[in-house]
């Protein structure tokens, strides 16, 4: 069965997937929650620096493009670069089109985590990622058969726990819940070998 998507399908997935992730990050930011991966690290750094989320998120992803290009191919890398750029710009500027007066932290954690997970799932299935730890997780999945969701969950929860130094314990627990919601969606729905190009990941004989 041919799993290739058309250009129109890829563009729609790129736009909607990035939009869902951006909205999830906005929910997290609204109540001071953290998330995992490079997005979580970016949120963490915005709390201790004067840079915006978009600036930090874009910069953090730059070193991972080399791994992406050599192991995942140019198409995957270009798609990922575009997705990262969209999320970086959207999170910094969504306040021009949407403003949230109040949202319960518990609801923000699980709805935001769900939105991020669904957005990432859409993006993964169209041969792209959100860079950083996503690239590492997908590489490990395609190279060793370890599910991307499980790798991402371990990395995400580690980053959130490390944030104990700057965030209240209640928000940390909610952040962990949000990270679990995100990665359960990936672990249950993203199967190894179904969407990413395995041929590029095989070792030379």
N, C-alpha and C positions, 0 to 999 in steps of 0.2 A: 504493500500500500504506500502511495506517495504522500509523504507528510509535508511536502514543500508548500509554503504559503505564497500567495500572490503579493505583488508590491502594495496593492490597496489594503490587503489584510494586514501586512506588516506595518504600514503607516498608521492604520487604525489602532492596532495593538500598541504601537509605540506611544501614540498620543494618549489613549485611554489608560494604559498601564501606568505611565508616568503621572498622569493626573490623579489616579487613585492613590499612588504612593505619596504624592505631594500633599493631598488632603489629609491622609493619615498622619503625616509628620506635623501638619498644622494642628490637628487635634492634640497631639502629644505636646507640642510647644505651648498650646493654650493653657494647659494645667501644670506645666513644668515636668512632664514625664520624659523619660529617656527611652531610647530604643537601642537595638544592637547594630552590628556591622559598621560600615563606614559612616552611615547616617547617624548612628548612635555616637560614634566617636566625634563626628562633626558637631552634634548637639552639645556634647560634653565640652568641646573646645570653645564653643560660643559662650559658654558660661564662665570661662576663665580668660577669654581674650575679647577684643573689641571687633572681631571679624563676624560677618553674618554667616548664617548656615550655608547659603549658596556658595559663598566664597571658599569656605573651609571644605565643604563637600566636594566641590570641583577640584580643588588642589590635592586633596587626599587621594583621589582616584588616579591622578596622573601616573604614579609609579607602576600601577597594576596593568596599564595598557601594554607594556612590554610582554608580560606573561600572556596576556590575552592574544596579542598578535602572533607570538611564536607557537602557542599551544592551541588556540581556538580559531585562528584564522582572521583575515582582514575584515570579512563581512561582519562577523560577530563583534569585532573591535569597534568598527565604525558605528554599528547599531548601538552598542553600549555607550560610546562617547556621546551620541545624540541623546540617548535616554538620560544619562547623567546630567547633561547640559540642561535639558528640559526641567528636570527635577530641581536643579540648582536655581534656575531662574524663577520657576513657579513658586517655590517655597518663600523666596525673598519678596515676591510681588503679588501673591494671592490676596494680600490684605486690600488691594485696590478693588477686588471684585467680590470678596466675601469677608465678613467680620462676624465673629462669634462672641456674643455678649456673655454667655455662661454655658458651661457644659460640665456635667458631673465627672469627676476624675475616673471613677470606676467605668463609666460608660465610654469615656474618651480612650481609656486603655484598651478595652476590648474591641470597640468599633474601629479605633485608629489602627490597632494591631491587625484587625481583619482586613481593613482597606489596604494596608501595606502588603499583607500576604497575598491578597487577590491580585493587586497590581503587579507584584513581583512574579506571580505565577503566569500571568498573561505575558509579561516581558520574557520570562524564561522560555516559554513555549514558542516564541518567535525568534529564537536564536539571537538573543541579546540578554544583557543583564544590567544591573545598576552599579557595575564596577566593584572595585575593592574586594571585600570578602565574598561577594557574589561570584566573582571570577574564580577565586580560590575554591569555593564550595563546588562550583560546576566542574572545575578541573578535577577535583578529587572524586566526584561522582563518575565522570566519564573515564577517568584513568584507573580507578580502583573499585568502582561500583558502590561507593559509600553515598547514600542519599544526600542530596544537597540540603534538604530541609534539616536533617540531623546535624550536619556540619554547621550550618548557619545557626541553628538553635544553640549549640554549644558556644560558638563565638559570641552570639548576641547576649546570652545570659552572663557570660564572663564579663563583658563590657559593662552591663548594667550593674552587676555586683561591685565592680571596681569603682562605680560612681557613688558608693556609700560615703565617700569623703566629702561630697559636695551637695548631696540631696538627702532630704528627710527619708527615714526608713519606710514610712507609709507609701511615699511616691516610688521608692525603689521596688517595693513589693508589687505595686500596680504596674510598674514598668516591666517587671519580670513576667507578669500575667499577660501584658500586651505582646511581649516578645514570644511567649509560648503560643499565643493565638496566631501570630504571624507565621511561625514556623510549623505549626501543626497543619496549616493549610498547604504549605509546601511539601511537608513530609508525606501527607496523605494523597497528594494529587500530582506530584512531579516525579515520574518514574525514570530510572536511569536508562539512557540510550534511546529514549523515544523522540527527542527533539533536537539534541545537540549533535554536531557532526563528529561521530566517533573516529572516523578515519584519521583525522588530524591529530588525534590524541594517542594513537598507537605508537609504541616504541619501534624504532628501526630494528629489523632483524639482521 
